[in-house]
Each structure stands twice: as structure tokens, then as C-alpha cells.
Amino acid sequence: MTQQNNPCQHMQLATSPIGDVKYCADCGIVHLAVQNLSLRLETESFRALTYMLAQAQLNMEDHEHYSRHQYQAVKNVKPFIKKTH
Ligand SMILES: [Zn+2]
């Protein structure tokens, strides 16, 4: 049995219900796993991606803030609270 020399130690940076982010200090690579998607990014690229996602989220929330969609979402919560007799 050949022993594979794998010095990589992945450090867990964050986890969430949809995936996790690990960092490999040996390679300088960020491993981003989202559901079935797996990305290996250099730290520079990861920072750029993070910044882009943060911008996207801010723009999305700004757009949705007073939208009708959100109003409906709030309205739709109430029927589920209704008691069944
Ligand atoms: Zn590595």
C-alpha cells in the first residue's frame, strides 16, 4: 500500500446550511463548497468573489425592501398559524 504524502491541512473557515469554506494554508487555496458545487479559489479570487457576493446581496435587499413580494411573504405567514379544530 503506497502512502500518499498529503501535507494539506484544511482549516475550516465557516459553515452554513448550504455549504462550507475551508482554507488550505499549504496551497493558499480556499475551498468553497456550496451544495453540489465545489470551487477552489486563490485567496485573491476568493476576496473578489466575497466582495462581489456582498455587493449583490446589498443590491438585492435594497431592491426587495419595499417590494410587493416581501409584503406577500409576510401575509402568507398568518394562515399557517391558524389553529385546526
Ligand atoms: Zn492544499
PDB file of the backbone (N, CA, C, O) and the ligand in Angstrom, with CONECT records:
HET     ZN  A 101       1
ATOM      1  N   MET A   1       0.851  -1.197   0.000  1.00  0.00           N
ATOM      2  CA  MET A   1       0.000   0.000   0.000  1.00  0.00           C
ATOM      3  C   MET A   1       0.887   1.247   0.000  1.00  0.00           C
ATOM      4  O   MET A   1       1.675   1.464   0.920  1.00  0.00           O
ATOM      5  N   THR A   2       0.746   2.040  -1.023  1.00  0.00           N
ATOM      6  CA  THR A   2       1.563   3.254  -1.113  1.00  0.00           C
ATOM      7  C   THR A   2       0.939   4.362  -0.284  1.00  0.00           C
ATOM      8  O   THR A   2      -0.252   4.659  -0.376  1.00  0.00           O
ATOM      9  N   GLN A   3       1.774   4.939   0.505  1.00  0.00           N
ATOM     10  CA  GLN A   3       1.275   6.018   1.359  1.00  0.00           C
ATOM     11  C   GLN A   3       1.366   7.336   0.618  1.00  0.00           C
ATOM     12  O   GLN A   3       2.445   7.761   0.204  1.00  0.00           O
ATOM     13  N   GLN A   4       0.241   7.967   0.460  1.00  0.00           N
ATOM     14  CA  GLN A   4       0.236   9.259  -0.232  1.00  0.00           C
ATOM     15  C   GLN A   4       0.626  10.369   0.733  1.00  0.00           C
ATOM     16  O   GLN A   4       0.066  10.529   1.818  1.00  0.00           O
ATOM     17  N   ASN A   5       1.607  11.119   0.282  1.00  0.00           N
ATOM     18  CA  ASN A   5       2.072  12.205   1.134  1.00  0.00           C
ATOM     19  C   ASN A   5       1.241  13.455   0.860  1.00  0.00           C
ATOM     20  O   ASN A   5       1.474  14.175  -0.112  1.00  0.00           O
ATOM     21  N   ASN A   6       0.296  13.690   1.710  1.00  0.00           N
ATOM     22  CA  ASN A   6      -0.586  14.843   1.517  1.00  0.00           C
ATOM     23  C   ASN A   6      -0.451  15.800   2.691  1.00  0.00           C
ATOM     24  O   ASN A   6      -1.078  15.608   3.733  1.00  0.00           O
ATOM     25  N   PRO A   7       0.374  16.839   2.517  1.00  0.00           N
ATOM     26  CA  PRO A   7       0.626  17.760   3.618  1.00  0.00           C
ATOM     27  C   PRO A   7      -0.511  18.761   3.847  1.00  0.00           C
ATOM     28  O   PRO A   7      -0.498  19.532   4.806  1.00  0.00           O
ATOM     29  N   CYS A   8      -1.494  18.727   2.940  1.00  0.00           N
ATOM     30  CA  CYS A   8      -2.545  19.731   3.018  1.00  0.00           C
ATOM     31  C   CYS A   8      -3.385  19.564   4.279  1.00  0.00           C
ATOM     32  O   CYS A   8      -3.903  18.487   4.572  1.00  0.00           O
ATOM     33  N   GLN A   9      -3.498  20.643   4.998  1.00  0.00           N
ATOM     34  CA  GLN A   9      -4.396  20.640   6.155  1.00  0.00           C
ATOM     35  C   GLN A   9      -5.429  21.736   5.956  1.00  0.00           C
ATOM     36  O   GLN A   9      -5.118  22.927   5.975  1.00  0.00           O
ATOM     37  N   HIS A  10      -6.636  21.306   5.769  1.00  0.00           N
ATOM     38  CA  HIS A  10      -7.698  22.269   5.502  1.00  0.00           C
ATOM     39  C   HIS A  10      -8.267  22.809   6.802  1.00  0.00           C
ATOM     40  O   HIS A  10      -8.728  22.070   7.672  1.00  0.00           O
ATOM     41  N   MET A  11      -8.213  24.111   6.891  1.00  0.00           N
ATOM     42  CA  MET A  11      -8.740  24.771   8.078  1.00  0.00           C
ATOM     43  C   MET A  11     -10.155  25.254   7.779  1.00  0.00           C
ATOM     44  O   MET A  11     -10.384  25.957   6.795  1.00  0.00           O
ATOM     45  N   GLN A  12     -11.088  24.877   8.621  1.00  0.00           N
ATOM     46  CA  GLN A  12     -12.474  25.288   8.412  1.00  0.00           C
ATOM     47  C   GLN A  12     -12.644  26.764   8.744  1.00  0.00           C
ATOM     48  O   GLN A  12     -12.373  27.192   9.866  1.00  0.00           O
ATOM     49  N   LEU A  13     -13.091  27.534   7.766  1.00  0.00           N
ATOM     50  CA  LEU A  13     -13.280  28.972   7.993  1.00  0.00           C
ATOM     51  C   LEU A  13     -14.712  29.300   8.366  1.00  0.00           C
ATOM     52  O   LEU A  13     -14.966  30.175   9.195  1.00  0.00           O
ATOM     53  N   ALA A  14     -15.648  28.590   7.746  1.00  0.00           N
ATOM     54  CA  ALA A  14     -17.058  28.871   8.018  1.00  0.00           C
ATOM     55  C   ALA A  14     -17.916  27.724   7.508  1.00  0.00           C
ATOM     56  O   ALA A  14     -17.566  27.024   6.557  1.00  0.00           O
ATOM     57  N   THR A  15     -19.056  27.556   8.178  1.00  0.00           N
ATOM     58  CA  THR A  15     -20.033  26.581   7.699  1.00  0.00           C
ATOM     59  C   THR A  15     -21.412  27.221   7.690  1.00  0.00           C
ATOM     60  O   THR A  15     -21.675  28.172   8.426  1.00  0.00           O
ATOM     61  N   SER A  16     -22.279  26.694   6.856  1.00  0.00           N
ATOM     62  CA  SER A  16     -23.662  27.163   6.808  1.00  0.00           C
ATOM     63  C   SER A  16     -24.505  26.017   6.281  1.00  0.00           C
ATOM     64  O   SER A  16     -23.969  25.015   5.808  1.00  0.00           O
ATOM     65  N   PRO A  17     -25.839  26.158   6.359  1.00  0.00           N
ATOM     66  CA  PRO A  17     -26.699  25.068   5.874  1.00  0.00           C
ATOM     67  C   PRO A  17     -26.459  24.706   4.409  1.00  0.00           C
ATOM     68  O   PRO A  17     -26.792  23.594   4.000  1.00  0.00           O
ATOM     69  N   ILE A  18     -25.901  25.593   3.620  1.00  0.00           N
ATOM     70  CA  ILE A  18     -25.733  25.268   2.202  1.00  0.00           C
ATOM     71  C   ILE A  18     -24.301  24.915   1.832  1.00  0.00           C
ATOM     72  O   ILE A  18     -24.025  24.620   0.669  1.00  0.00           O
ATOM     73  N   GLY A  19     -23.400  24.937   2.777  1.00  0.00           N
ATOM     74  CA  GLY A  19     -22.042  24.562   2.417  1.00  0.00           C
ATOM     75  C   GLY A  19     -21.025  25.022   3.433  1.00  0.00           C
ATOM     76  O   GLY A  19     -21.362  25.415   4.549  1.00  0.00           O
ATOM     77  N   ASP A  20     -19.764  24.964   3.020  1.00  0.00           N
ATOM     78  CA  ASP A  20     -18.732  25.434   3.932  1.00  0.00           C
ATOM     79  C   ASP A  20     -17.534  25.997   3.167  1.00  0.00           C
ATOM     80  O   ASP A  20     -17.408  25.838   1.953  1.00  0.00           O
ATOM     81  N   VAL A  21     -16.674  26.652   3.916  1.00  0.00           N
ATOM     82  CA  VAL A  21     -15.480  27.256   3.343  1.00  0.00           C
ATOM     83  C   VAL A  21     -14.276  26.765   4.134  1.00  0.00           C
ATOM     84  O   VAL A  21     -14.213  26.898   5.356  1.00  0.00           O
ATOM     85  N   LYS A  22     -13.330  26.199   3.411  1.00  0.00           N
ATOM     86  CA  LYS A  22     -12.107  25.730   4.052  1.00  0.00           C
ATOM     87  C   LYS A  22     -10.909  26.405   3.403  1.00  0.00           C
ATOM     88  O   LYS A  22     -10.938  26.785   2.233  1.00  0.00           O
ATOM     89  N   TYR A  23      -9.867  26.541   4.194  1.00  0.00           N
ATOM     90  CA  TYR A  23      -8.669  27.180   3.681  1.00  0.00           C
ATOM     91  C   TYR A  23      -7.482  26.241   3.809  1.00  0.00           C
ATOM     92  O   TYR A  23      -7.261  25.633   4.857  1.00  0.00           O
ATOM     93  N   CYS A  24      -6.726  26.133   2.733  1.00  0.00           N
ATOM     94  CA  CYS A  24      -5.520  25.326   2.767  1.00  0.00           C
ATOM     95  C   CYS A  24      -4.313  26.254   2.770  1.00  0.00           C
ATOM     96  O   CYS A  24      -3.983  26.879   1.762  1.00  0.00           O
ATOM     97  N   ALA A  25      -3.675  26.326   3.910  1.00  0.00           N
ATOM     98  CA  ALA A  25      -2.539  27.243   4.038  1.00  0.00           C
ATOM     99  C   ALA A  25      -1.362  26.785   3.181  1.00  0.00           C
ATOM    100  O   ALA A  25      -0.579  27.612   2.713  1.00  0.00           O
ATOM    101  N   ASP A  26      -1.231  25.484   2.974  1.00  0.00           N
ATOM    102  CA  ASP A  26      -0.124  24.951   2.188  1.00  0.00           C
ATOM    103  C   ASP A  26      -0.204  25.395   0.725  1.00  0.00           C
ATOM    104  O   ASP A  26       0.805  25.730   0.105  1.00  0.00           O
ATOM    105  N   CYS A  27      -1.407  25.389   0.201  1.00  0.00           N
ATOM    106  CA  CYS A  27      -1.604  25.742  -1.208  1.00  0.00           C
ATOM    107  C   CYS A  27      -2.027  27.193  -1.381  1.00  0.00           C
ATOM    108  O   CYS A  27      -1.942  27.737  -2.482  1.00  0.00           O
ATOM    109  N   GLY A  28      -2.483  27.827  -0.298  1.00  0.00           N
ATOM    110  CA  GLY A  28      -3.023  29.181  -0.416  1.00  0.00           C
ATOM    111  C   GLY A  28      -4.323  29.175  -1.188  1.00  0.00           C
ATOM    112  O   GLY A  28      -4.641  30.113  -1.919  1.00  0.00           O
ATOM    113  N   ILE A  29      -5.070  28.093  -1.008  1.00  0.00           N
ATOM    114  CA  ILE A  29      -6.310  27.902  -1.773  1.00  0.00           C
ATOM    115  C   ILE A  29      -7.507  27.857  -0.825  1.00  0.00           C
ATOM    116  O   ILE A  29      -7.469  27.220   0.228  1.00  0.00           O
ATOM    117  N   VAL A  30      -8.549  28.541  -1.226  1.00  0.00           N
ATOM    118  CA  VAL A  30      -9.800  28.488  -0.474  1.00  0.00           C
ATOM    119  C   VAL A  30     -10.726  27.497  -1.168  1.00  0.00           C
ATOM    120  O   VAL A  30     -10.996  27.601  -2.364  1.00  0.00           O
ATOM    121  N   HIS A  31     -11.197  26.547  -0.397  1.00  0.00           N
ATOM    122  CA  HIS A  31     -12.136  25.557  -0.918  1.00  0.00           C
ATOM    123  C   HIS A  31     -13.547  25.991  -0.545  1.00  0.00           C
ATOM    124  O   HIS A  31     -13.904  26.043   0.632  1.00  0.00           O
ATOM    125  N   LEU A  32     -14.320  26.292  -1.537  1.00  0.00           N
ATOM    126  CA  LEU A  32     -15.689  26.727  -1.311  1.00  0.00           C
ATOM    127  C   LEU A  32     -16.646  25.638  -1.779  1.00  0.00           C
ATOM    128  O   LEU A  32     -16.666  25.279  -2.957  1.00  0.00           O
ATOM    129  N   ALA A  33     -17.433  25.121  -0.853  1.00  0.00           N
ATOM    130  CA  ALA A  33     -18.396  24.077  -1.195  1.00  0.00           C
ATOM    131  C   ALA A  33     -19.801  24.609  -0.965  1.00  0.00           C
ATOM    132  O   ALA A  33     -20.158  24.982   0.152  1.00  0.00           O
ATOM    133  N   VAL A  34     -20.592  24.643  -2.021  1.00  0.00           N
ATOM    134  CA  VAL A  34     -21.986  25.072  -1.929  1.00  0.00           C
ATOM    135  C   VAL A  34     -22.839  24.008  -2.595  1.00  0.00           C
ATOM    136  O   VAL A  34     -22.819  23.838  -3.814  1.00  0.00           O
ATOM    137  N   GLN A  35     -23.598  23.290  -1.756  1.00  0.00           N
ATOM    138  CA  GLN A  35     -24.410  22.171  -2.238  1.00  0.00           C
ATOM    139  C   GLN A  35     -23.557  21.249  -3.100  1.00  0.00           C
ATOM    140  O   GLN A  35     -22.573  20.699  -2.607  1.00  0.00           O
ATOM    141  N   ASN A  36     -23.899  21.064  -4.362  1.00  0.00           N
ATOM    142  CA  ASN A  36     -23.117  20.145  -5.192  1.00  0.00           C
ATOM    143  C   ASN A  36     -21.921  20.818  -5.850  1.00  0.00           C
ATOM    144  O   ASN A  36     -21.130  20.176  -6.541  1.00  0.00           O
ATOM    145  N   LEU A  37     -21.803  22.101  -5.628  1.00  0.00           N
ATOM    146  CA  LEU A  37     -20.747  22.870  -6.278  1.00  0.00           C
ATOM    147  C   LEU A  37     -19.517  22.943  -5.382  1.00  0.00           C
ATOM    148  O   LEU A  37     -19.616  23.161  -4.174  1.00  0.00           O
ATOM    149  N   SER A  38     -18.372  22.757  -5.995  1.00  0.00           N
ATOM    150  CA  SER A  38     -17.129  22.854  -5.247  1.00  0.00           C
ATOM    151  C   SER A  38     -16.151  23.727  -6.019  1.00  0.00           C
ATOM    152  O   SER A  38     -15.862  23.468  -7.188  1.00  0.00           O
ATOM    153  N   LEU A  39     -15.650  24.752  -5.366  1.00  0.00           N
ATOM    154  CA  LEU A  39     -14.741  25.678  -6.029  1.00  0.00           C
ATOM    155  C   LEU A  39     -13.423  25.758  -5.280  1.00  0.00           C
ATOM    156  O   LEU A  39     -13.383  25.769  -4.050  1.00  0.00           O
ATOM    157  N   ARG A  40     -12.357  25.812  -6.045  1.00  0.00           N
ATOM    158  CA  ARG A  40     -11.050  26.063  -5.460  1.00  0.00           C
ATOM    159  C   ARG A  40     -10.584  27.425  -5.946  1.00  0.00           C
ATOM    160  O   ARG A  40     -10.411  27.647  -7.144  1.00  0.00           O
ATOM    161  N   LEU A  41     -10.387  28.316  -5.013  1.00  0.00           N
ATOM    162  CA  LEU A  41     -10.066  29.689  -5.386  1.00  0.00           C
ATOM    163  C   LEU A  41      -8.789  30.150  -4.691  1.00  0.00           C
ATOM    164  O   LEU A  41      -8.537  29.834  -3.528  1.00  0.00           O
ATOM    165  N   GLU A  42      -8.000  30.901  -5.438  1.00  0.00           N
ATOM    166  CA  GLU A  42      -6.875  31.562  -4.789  1.00  0.00           C
ATOM    167  C   GLU A  42      -7.423  32.658  -3.897  1.00  0.00           C
ATOM    168  O   GLU A  42      -8.511  33.184  -4.132  1.00  0.00           O
ATOM    169  N   THR A  43      -6.658  32.996  -2.870  1.00  0.00           N
ATOM    170  CA  THR A  43      -7.172  33.934  -1.864  1.00  0.00           C
ATOM    171  C   THR A  43      -7.625  35.249  -2.492  1.00  0.00           C
ATOM    172  O   THR A  43      -8.629  35.829  -2.077  1.00  0.00           O
ATOM    173  N   GLU A  44      -6.878  35.717  -3.496  1.00  0.00           N
ATOM    174  CA  GLU A  44      -7.263  36.955  -4.172  1.00  0.00           C
ATOM    175  C   GLU A  44      -8.633  36.805  -4.834  1.00  0.00           C
ATOM    176  O   GLU A  44      -9.492  37.681  -4.727  1.00  0.00           O
ATOM    177  N   SER A  45      -8.813  35.688  -5.514  1.00  0.00           N
ATOM    178  CA  SER A  45     -10.076  35.434  -6.197  1.00  0.00           C
ATOM    179  C   SER A  45     -11.204  35.287  -5.193  1.00  0.00           C
ATOM    180  O   SER A  45     -12.321  35.753  -5.414  1.00  0.00           O
ATOM    181  N   PHE A  46     -10.885  34.620  -4.069  1.00  0.00           N
ATOM    182  CA  PHE A  46     -11.911  34.433  -3.047  1.00  0.00           C
ATOM    183  C   PHE A  46     -12.362  35.779  -2.484  1.00  0.00           C
ATOM    184  O   PHE A  46     -13.553  36.006  -2.274  1.00  0.00           O
ATOM    185  N   ARG A  47     -11.403  36.666  -2.243  1.00  0.00           N
ATOM    186  CA  ARG A  47     -11.767  38.000  -1.741  1.00  0.00           C
ATOM    187  C   ARG A  47     -12.630  38.743  -2.756  1.00  0.00           C
ATOM    188  O   ARG A  47     -13.609  39.396  -2.395  1.00  0.00           O
ATOM    189  N   ALA A  48     -12.259  38.634  -4.012  1.00  0.00           N
ATOM    190  CA  ALA A  48     -13.025  39.299  -5.064  1.00  0.00           C
ATOM    191  C   ALA A  48     -14.441  38.740  -5.126  1.00  0.00           C
ATOM    192  O   ALA A  48     -15.410  39.483  -5.281  1.00  0.00           O
ATOM    193  N   LEU A  49     -14.544  37.406  -5.002  1.00  0.00           N
ATOM    194  CA  LEU A  49     -15.850  36.753  -5.035  1.00  0.00           C
ATOM    195  C   LEU A  49     -16.698  37.183  -3.842  1.00  0.00           C
ATOM    196  O   LEU A  49     -17.879  37.498  -3.989  1.00  0.00           O
ATOM    197  N   THR A  50     -16.082  37.195  -2.656  1.00  0.00           N
ATOM    198  CA  THR A  50     -16.790  37.584  -1.443  1.00  0.00           C
ATOM    199  C   THR A  50     -17.320  39.009  -1.555  1.00  0.00           C
ATOM    200  O   THR A  50     -18.454  39.303  -1.177  1.00  0.00           O
ATOM    201  N   TYR A  51     -16.483  39.869  -2.075  1.00  0.00           N
ATOM    202  CA  TYR A  51     -16.882  41.264  -2.229  1.00  0.00           C
ATOM    203  C   TYR A  51     -18.038  41.382  -3.214  1.00  0.00           C
ATOM    204  O   TYR A  51     -18.985  42.140  -3.008  1.00  0.00           O
ATOM    205  N   MET A  52     -17.930  40.610  -4.289  1.00  0.00           N
ATOM    206  CA  MET A  52     -18.975  40.647  -5.305  1.00  0.00           C
ATOM    207  C   MET A  52     -20.302  40.147  -4.735  1.00  0.00           C
ATOM    208  O   MET A  52     -21.353  40.735  -4.989  1.00  0.00           O
ATOM    209  N   LEU A  53     -20.248  39.050  -3.958  1.00  0.00           N
ATOM    210  CA  LEU A  53     -21.467  38.492  -3.366  1.00  0.00           C
ATOM    211  C   LEU A  53     -22.085  39.464  -2.363  1.00  0.00           C
ATOM    212  O   LEU A  53     -23.305  39.619  -2.304  1.00  0.00           O
ATOM    213  N   ALA A  54     -21.230  40.112  -1.577  1.00  0.00           N
ATOM    214  CA  ALA A  54     -21.725  41.073  -0.592  1.00  0.00           C
ATOM    215  C   ALA A  54     -22.430  42.229  -1.296  1.00  0.00           C
ATOM    216  O   ALA A  54     -23.488  42.687  -0.863  1.00  0.00           O
ATOM    217  N   GLN A  55     -21.825  42.690  -2.386  1.00  0.00           N
ATOM    218  CA  GLN A  55     -22.448  43.754  -3.166  1.00  0.00           C
ATOM    219  C   GLN A  55     -23.785  43.308  -3.725  1.00  0.00           C
ATOM    220  O   GLN A  55     -24.766  44.051  -3.695  1.00  0.00           O
ATOM    221  N   ALA A  56     -23.812  42.090  -4.232  1.00  0.00           N
ATOM    222  CA  ALA A  56     -25.035  41.549  -4.822  1.00  0.00           C
ATOM    223  C   ALA A  56     -26.141  41.467  -3.781  1.00  0.00           C
ATOM    224  O   ALA A  56     -27.293  41.805  -4.051  1.00  0.00           O
ATOM    225  N   GLN A  57     -25.772  41.013  -2.587  1.00  0.00           N
ATOM    226  CA  GLN A  57     -26.766  40.874  -1.518  1.00  0.00           C
ATOM    227  C   GLN A  57     -27.326  42.227  -1.128  1.00  0.00           C
ATOM    228  O   GLN A  57     -28.535  42.386  -0.959  1.00  0.00           O
ATOM    229  N   LEU A  58     -26.430  43.211  -0.985  1.00  0.00           N
ATOM    230  CA  LEU A  58     -26.881  44.548  -0.623  1.00  0.00           C
ATOM    231  C   LEU A  58     -27.826  45.101  -1.678  1.00  0.00           C
ATOM    232  O   LEU A  58     -28.865  45.674  -1.349  1.00  0.00           O
ATOM    233  N   ASN A  59     -27.471  44.931  -2.931  1.00  0.00           N
ATOM    234  CA  ASN A  59     -28.311  45.432  -4.016  1.00  0.00           C
ATOM    235  C   ASN A  59     -29.645  44.713  -4.053  1.00  0.00           C
ATOM    236  O   ASN A  59     -30.681  45.319  -4.328  1.00  0.00           O
ATOM    237  N   MET A  60     -29.615  43.414  -3.774  1.00  0.00           N
ATOM    238  CA  MET A  60     -30.841  42.631  -3.786  1.00  0.00           C
ATOM    239  C   MET A  60     -31.778  43.071  -2.662  1.00  0.00           C
ATOM    240  O   MET A  60     -32.975  43.257  -2.881  1.00  0.00           O
ATOM    241  N   GLU A  61     -31.223  43.237  -1.449  1.00  0.00           N
ATOM    242  CA  GLU A  61     -32.056  43.636  -0.320  1.00  0.00           C
ATOM    243  C   GLU A  61     -32.595  45.041  -0.507  1.00  0.00           C
ATOM    244  O   GLU A  61     -33.726  45.339  -0.124  1.00  0.00           O
ATOM    245  N   ASP A  62     -31.786  45.898  -1.094  1.00  0.00           N
ATOM    246  CA  ASP A  62     -32.225  47.247  -1.398  1.00  0.00           C
ATOM    247  C   ASP A  62     -33.413  47.202  -2.343  1.00  0.00           C
ATOM    248  O   ASP A  62     -34.370  47.964  -2.206  1.00  0.00           O
ATOM    249  N   HIS A  63     -33.331  46.299  -3.295  1.00  0.00           N
ATOM    250  CA  HIS A  63     -34.362  46.171  -4.312  1.00  0.00           C
ATOM    251  C   HIS A  63     -35.633  45.562  -3.742  1.00  0.00           C
ATOM    252  O   HIS A  63     -36.740  45.937  -4.127  1.00  0.00           O
ATOM    253  N   GLU A  64     -35.465  44.621  -2.820  1.00  0.00           N
ATOM    254  CA  GLU A  64     -36.618  43.890  -2.291  1.00  0.00           C
ATOM    255  C   GLU A  64     -37.274  44.575  -1.107  1.00  0.00           C
ATOM    256  O   GLU A  64     -38.369  44.198  -0.691  1.00  0.00           O
ATOM    257  N   HIS A  65     -36.610  45.571  -0.572  1.00  0.00           N
ATOM    258  CA  HIS A  65     -37.005  46.116   0.719  1.00  0.00           C
ATOM    259  C   HIS A  65     -38.490  46.458   0.801  1.00  0.00           C
ATOM    260  O   HIS A  65     -39.187  46.012   1.712  1.00  0.00           O
ATOM    261  N   TYR A  66     -38.964  47.245  -0.146  1.00  0.00           N
ATOM    262  CA  TYR A  66     -40.367  47.646  -0.107  1.00  0.00           C
ATOM    263  C   TYR A  66     -41.167  46.997  -1.220  1.00  0.00           C
ATOM    264  O   TYR A  66     -42.236  47.477  -1.599  1.00  0.00           O
ATOM    265  N   SER A  67     -40.644  45.915  -1.730  1.00  0.00           N
ATOM    266  CA  SER A  67     -41.317  45.302  -2.878  1.00  0.00           C
ATOM    267  C   SER A  67     -42.570  44.558  -2.436  1.00  0.00           C
ATOM    268  O   SER A  67     -42.716  44.193  -1.269  1.00  0.00           O
ATOM    269  N   ARG A  68     -43.455  44.344  -3.375  1.00  0.00           N
ATOM    270  CA  ARG A  68     -44.699  43.641  -3.092  1.00  0.00           C
ATOM    271  C   ARG A  68     -44.424  42.207  -2.685  1.00  0.00           C
ATOM    272  O   ARG A  68     -45.157  41.612  -1.894  1.00  0.00           O
ATOM    273  N   HIS A  69     -43.365  41.671  -3.237  1.00  0.00           N
ATOM    274  CA  HIS A  69     -43.003  40.284  -2.952  1.00  0.00           C
ATOM    275  C   HIS A  69     -42.846  40.055  -1.452  1.00  0.00           C
ATOM    276  O   HIS A  69     -43.329  39.060  -0.913  1.00  0.00           O
ATOM    277  N   GLN A  70     -42.176  40.973  -0.796  1.00  0.00           N
ATOM    278  CA  GLN A  70     -41.926  40.823   0.631  1.00  0.00           C
ATOM    279  C   GLN A  70     -43.232  40.973   1.420  1.00  0.00           C
ATOM    280  O   GLN A  70     -43.459  40.279   2.410  1.00  0.00           O
ATOM    281  N   TYR A  71     -44.075  41.885   0.963  1.00  0.00           N
ATOM    282  CA  TYR A  71     -45.375  42.063   1.607  1.00  0.00           C
ATOM    283  C   TYR A  71     -46.177  40.773   1.582  1.00  0.00           C
ATOM    284  O   TYR A  71     -46.782  40.382   2.580  1.00  0.00           O
ATOM    285  N   GLN A  72     -46.173  40.119   0.429  1.00  0.00           N
ATOM    286  CA  GLN A  72     -46.901  38.859   0.294  1.00  0.00           C
ATOM    287  C   GLN A  72     -46.314  37.790   1.200  1.00  0.00           C
ATOM    288  O   GLN A  72     -47.042  36.984   1.780  1.00  0.00           O
ATOM    289  N   ALA A  73     -45.027  37.791   1.313  1.00  0.00           N
ATOM    290  CA  ALA A  73     -44.358  36.792   2.147  1.00  0.00           C
ATOM    291  C   ALA A  73     -44.805  36.930   3.597  1.00  0.00           C
ATOM    292  O   ALA A  73     -45.025  35.932   4.284  1.00  0.00           O
ATOM    293  N   VAL A  74     -44.939  38.176   4.061  1.00  0.00           N
ATOM    294  CA  VAL A  74     -45.384  38.421   5.431  1.00  0.00           C
ATOM    295  C   VAL A  74     -46.839  37.994   5.583  1.00  0.00           C
ATOM    296  O   VAL A  74     -47.204  37.368   6.579  1.00  0.00           O
ATOM    297  N   LYS A  75     -47.676  38.332   4.592  1.00  0.00           N
ATOM    298  CA  LYS A  75     -49.094  37.961   4.638  1.00  0.00           C
ATOM    299  C   LYS A  75     -49.277  36.457   4.669  1.00  0.00           C
ATOM    300  O   LYS A  75     -50.155  35.934   5.356  1.00  0.00           O
ATOM    301  N   ASN A  76     -48.430  35.768   3.911  1.00  0.00           N
ATOM    302  CA  ASN A  76     -48.576  34.316   3.787  1.00  0.00           C
ATOM    303  C   ASN A  76     -48.228  33.572   5.065  1.00  0.00           C
ATOM    304  O   ASN A  76     -48.542  32.389   5.194  1.00  0.00           O
ATOM    305  N   VAL A  77     -47.594  34.232   5.997  1.00  0.00           N
ATOM    306  CA  VAL A  77     -47.208  33.557   7.237  1.00  0.00           C
ATOM    307  C   VAL A  77     -48.433  33.285   8.095  1.00  0.00           C
ATOM    308  O   VAL A  77     -48.529  32.234   8.728  1.00  0.00           O
ATOM    309  N   LYS A  78     -49.378  34.236   8.120  1.00  0.00           N
ATOM    310  CA  LYS A  78     -50.509  34.162   9.053  1.00  0.00           C
ATOM    311  C   LYS A  78     -51.381  32.919   8.920  1.00  0.00           C
ATOM    312  O   LYS A  78     -51.723  32.312   9.934  1.00  0.00           O
ATOM    313  N   PRO A  79     -51.762  32.511   7.676  1.00  0.00           N
ATOM    314  CA  PRO A  79     -52.649  31.349   7.563  1.00  0.00           C
ATOM    315  C   PRO A  79     -52.088  30.092   8.215  1.00  0.00           C
ATOM    316  O   PRO A  79     -52.845  29.229   8.661  1.00  0.00           O
ATOM    317  N   PHE A  80     -50.766  29.987   8.270  1.00  0.00           N
ATOM    318  CA  PHE A  80     -50.160  28.785   8.842  1.00  0.00           C
ATOM    319  C   PHE A  80     -50.285  28.741  10.367  1.00  0.00           C
ATOM    320  O   PHE A  80     -50.159  27.684  10.986  1.00  0.00           O
ATOM    321  N   ILE A  81     -50.535  29.906  10.951  1.00  0.00           N
ATOM    322  CA  ILE A  81     -50.652  29.959  12.415  1.00  0.00           C
ATOM    323  C   ILE A  81     -52.068  29.534  12.846  1.00  0.00           C
ATOM    324  O   ILE A  81     -52.302  29.137  13.988  1.00  0.00           O
ATOM    325  N   LYS A  82     -52.999  29.635  11.888  1.00  0.00           N
ATOM    326  CA  LYS A  82     -54.395  29.312  12.154  1.00  0.00           C
ATOM    327  C   LYS A  82     -54.542  27.924  12.779  1.00  0.00           C
ATOM    328  O   LYS A  82     -53.974  26.952  12.283  1.00  0.00           O
ATOM    329  N   LYS A  83     -55.294  27.839  13.850  1.00  0.00           N
ATOM    330  CA  LYS A  83     -55.464  26.567  14.541  1.00  0.00           C
ATOM    331  C   LYS A  83     -56.437  25.664  13.789  1.00  0.00           C
ATOM    332  O   LYS A  83     -57.417  26.127  13.205  1.00  0.00           O
ATOM    333  N   THR A  84     -56.149  24.392  13.819  1.00  0.00           N
ATOM    334  CA  THR A  84     -57.079  23.436  13.223  1.00  0.00           C
ATOM    335  C   THR A  84     -57.990  22.875  14.299  1.00  0.00           C
ATOM    336  O   THR A  84     -57.532  22.462  15.365  1.00  0.00           O
ATOM    337  N   HIS A  85     -59.280  22.863  14.012  1.00  0.00           N
ATOM    338  CA  HIS A  85     -60.233  22.387  15.017  1.00  0.00           C
ATOM    339  C   HIS A  85     -60.587  20.921  14.820  1.00  0.00           C
ATOM    340  O   HIS A  85     -61.378  20.369  15.585  1.00  0.00           O
TER     341      HIS A  85
HETATM  342 ZN    ZN A 101      -3.615  22.158  -0.171  1.00  0.00          ZN2+
END
